[in-house]
Each structure stands twice: as structure tokens, then as C-alpha cells.
Amino acid sequence: MPHISDYEGCAVRGEMIIFQRRVADLTEVALRRFVKRARVAAGLTGGVNVLLTTSREMNLLNRRFRKKDKPTDVLSFPAATEIQKQLAGDIAISADIATRNARALGHSPSEEVKILVLHGILHLRGYDHECDNGKMQRREKQLRAELRLPLGLIERSSGDTGASGASGKRSHAGKSVSEKRKGS
């Protein structure tokens, strides 16, 4: 199973934040703090690596691991069971889609990235909005309030979400808000 730490040719060292694409008003320190807060709030014991990248790179990852040839906003990659206490997994986020969605929804790109991180953490925790009868949505809503985040990913996508992909990868559909409104 690939890990962001492998992606950069590094050993697994706990929580890594990799900015291949910057997001306005979001620093590595701020994102690292949020990841830790969200991870603890969600009850996830292992560390989480986060990659902020381009839509092009997310398209490549989505095609490789989910056999879907389109960009997506967030992908979660659970770590192998034997190391999950140290490393729960990796989350890859499209900075491009996050920025576009933030504009459309009237909040900051940094808040949008945090929403995507929370969504990815819940997938790493084992939640799956595709088949859990609203359990993940309720938990995400609860954690959003606790972490002071705006409208959640599941709520605004209303049924247009991704599913568990090959090898346990989980994702969100990744269409931008404007694409969803157009019905594509």
C-alpha cells in the first residue's frame, strides 16, 4: 500500500504535511495542529500524513487506485493493519478543488482543506458514508461543530459521493460545487 512518505522517498516518521500546491492562508504549522486536533476528536490513534496537491495529480491517483479517470477532492489511504497504531494512513487533497469549492461556498480555502482533512480522517477511522445509513454524516456534523468548521462534505454532496475503491482506498467524489450544481 502506498504512503505519502513513500511518495517522497522518506521513511514513515509520523505525521507529515506535504505542500505540492499551496492554499491561501494555510501554513504547515496550522494544518499540522488541525490534523492533530481532528485526529484526537475522531478517536484515531495513529498519525496521519497529508498531501496537498494539484487536481492533475489527484486525477492520476484516482485513476490508479480507484480506476476513475477524473480528479477528486480527497482520497484516503488506510495504513496496513500492523502499523495503524503508529500511522493510521494518508490523505491526499486537491488544493485546486478545495479553493474552487471554498469560493463557491463562501468560506476560506484553509477551512475547506480542514473539512476535507476531517472527512478523510473519518474514512481512516473506518466510516463509509456509502453504506452506513448516515452514521458518518452524523459524526462529521458533530465533529464540525466541535472543531468550528462550516458545512460538511457529505451534507453538501447529497448522494453524489465516491465509494470504497480498490485495496480499501476511500474517497469522496471530488466534483466541485459548481459541477454538482450543473448536474455533471
C-alpha positions in Angstrom: 0.0 0.0 0.0 1.5 3.4 -0.9 2.1 6.1 1.6 2.8 9.7 1.2 6.1 9.1 3.0 6.9 6.6 0.2 5.8 9.1 -2.3 8.5 11.5 -1.2 11.1 8.7 -0.7 11.1 9.1 3.1 10.6 6.6 5.9 7.4 6.7 7.9 8.0 9.2 10.6 4.6 10.1 12.0 2.6 13.0 10.7 3.9 14.6 7.6 2.4 17.5 5.7 3.5 17.9 2.1 2.5 21.0 0.2 2.9 20.4 -3.5 0.3 23.1 -4.0 -0.2 26.0 -1.6 -3.5 27.0 -0.2 -4.2 30.7 0.7 -3.9 31.4 4.4 -2.9 27.9 5.4 0.5 27.2 6.9 2.1 23.9 7.5 2.0 24.6 11.3 -1.7 25.4 11.2 -2.5 22.3 9.2 -0.4 20.1 11.4 -2.2 21.5 14.5 -5.6 20.9 12.9 -4.8 17.3 11.8 -3.8 16.5 15.4 -7.0 18.1 16.8 -9.2 16.4 14.3 -7.5 13.0 14.7 -7.9 13.1 18.5 -11.5 14.3 18.3 -12.3 11.5 15.9 -10.6 8.9 18.1 -8.0 8.0 15.6 -4.9 6.7 17.3 -2.2 6.6 14.6 -0.6 9.5 12.8 -1.9 10.9 9.5 0.1 12.1 6.6 -1.4 14.8 4.4 -0.5 15.7 0.8 -1.9 18.9 -0.7 -1.5 18.6 -4.4 -2.9 19.6 -7.8 -6.1 18.3 -9.5 -3.9 16.7 -12.1 -2.1 14.6 -9.5 -5.4 13.7 -7.8 -6.7 12.6 -11.2 -3.6 10.3 -11.5 -4.1 8.9 -8.0 -7.8 8.4 -8.6 -7.2 6.6 -11.8 -4.5 4.4 -10.3 -6.3 3.4 -7.1 -10.0 3.7 -7.9 -10.0 3.2 -11.7 -11.8 6.6 -12.1 -10.3 8.9 -14.7 -11.2 12.2 -13.1 -9.8 14.5 -10.4 -11.3 14.1 -6.9 -11.1 16.4 -3.9 -9.9 13.9 -1.2 -8.5 10.4 -1.1 -7.8 8.4 2.0 -5.3 5.5 2.1 -5.5 3.4 5.3 -2.2 2.0 6.5 -1.5 -1.7 6.8 -3.2 -3.1 9.9 0.1 -3.9 11.7 1.2 -0.3 11.7 -2.1 1.6 12.2 -1.3 2.4 15.9 1.7 4.4 14.6 0.3 5.5 11.3 -3.4 5.4 10.6 -2.9 6.3 6.9 -2.5 9.1 4.3 -4.9 11.7 3.0 -4.4 13.4 -0.4 -6.3 16.6 -1.1 -6.7 18.7 -4.3 -5.8 22.2 -3.4 -7.4 23.3 -6.7 -10.8 21.8 -6.0 -10.6 22.9 -2.3 -10.0 26.5 -3.4 -12.8 26.4 -6.0 -15.3 24.9 -3.6 -14.4 27.4 -0.8 -15.1 30.3 -3.2 -18.4 28.8 -4.2 -19.5 28.1 -0.6 -18.3 31.5 0.8 -15.6 30.3 3.2 -11.8 30.3 3.1 -9.7 27.7 1.2 -8.0 26.8 4.5 -11.4 26.0 6.1 -12.2 23.8 3.0 -8.9 21.9 3.4 -9.8 21.3 7.0 -13.2 20.0 6.0 -11.5 17.6 3.6 -9.0 16.5 6.2 -11.8 15.7 8.7 -13.7 13.8 6.0 -10.5 11.8 5.2 -9.8 11.1 8.9 -13.3 9.7 9.3 -12.7 7.4 6.4 -9.4 6.3 8.0 -11.3 5.7 11.2 -13.5 3.2 9.3 -16.6 5.3 8.5 -18.1 4.9 5.0 -20.9 7.2 4.0 -21.8 4.9 1.1 -23.2 2.2 3.3 -23.5 3.3 6.9 -27.1 4.8 6.9 -25.9 8.3 7.9 -23.5 7.3 10.7 -20.6 9.1 9.1 -22.6 12.2 8.3 -23.8 12.5 11.9 -20.3 12.0 13.3 -18.9 14.5 10.8 -21.6 17.1 11.7 -20.8 16.6 15.4 -17.0 17.0 14.8 -17.5 20.0 12.6 -19.3 21.8 15.4 -16.6 20.8 17.9 -13.9 21.9 15.5 -15.8 25.0 14.4 -16.0 24.2 10.7 -18.7 25.2 8.1 -21.0 22.9 6.1 -19.7 19.3 5.8 -18.7 17.4 2.7 -21.4 14.7 2.9 -24.2 17.2 3.6 -23.4 19.3 0.5 -22.8 16.4 -1.8 -26.2 14.8 -1.1 -25.7 11.3 -2.5 -23.0 12.2 -5.2 -20.2 10.7 -3.3 -17.4 8.2 -4.0 -17.2 4.7 -2.7 -14.6 2.4 -1.2 -12.2 1.8 -4.0 -9.7 -1.0 -4.7 -7.5 -2.1 -1.8 -9.6 -0.3 0.8 -9.0 3.2 -0.6 -11.8 5.5 0.3 -12.7 8.8 -1.4 -15.2 11.5 -2.0 -16.5 12.1 -5.5 -14.5 15.2 -6.0 -16.7 17.2 -8.2 -16.5 20.9 -7.5 -19.7 22.5 -6.1 -20.3 24.3 -9.4 -20.0 21.0 -11.3 -22.6 19.4 -8.9 -25.0 22.3 -9.5 -24.7 21.8 -13.2 -25.6 18.1 -12.8 -22.4 16.7 -14.3 
